[in-house]
Amino acid sequence: MELGNISQPVYGPGPEAPGSSTPGLVEMVHGFLRLVQPNALPIVVCCFSFFLSQLLLYERGFLVCAAIGLLFIILVPLVGCCFCCCRC
């Protein structure tokens, strides 16, 4: 069994995107993810408060999307109820 050169590993190219029958949808999803999360994950171990602030900056796009989603979950039934019950 040949183990190869363990001290100098040879790495191949990174993972490739799988082929898809809907390339337009795939591009739309990737565009949205690049818009929501444009930065790489911060790897800082010096202090917890700095790491937490960097992590919140990293997750800012997802937090905004979650806040908008919760706003819709609360407002849509409330507005629908007002339209149904209070038709003037």
Secondary structure, DSSP 8 states (H G I E B T S, - for coil): -----SSS------------S-HHHHHHHHHHHHHH--S------S-HHHHHHHHHHHTHHHHHHHHHHHHHHHHHHHHHHHHHH---
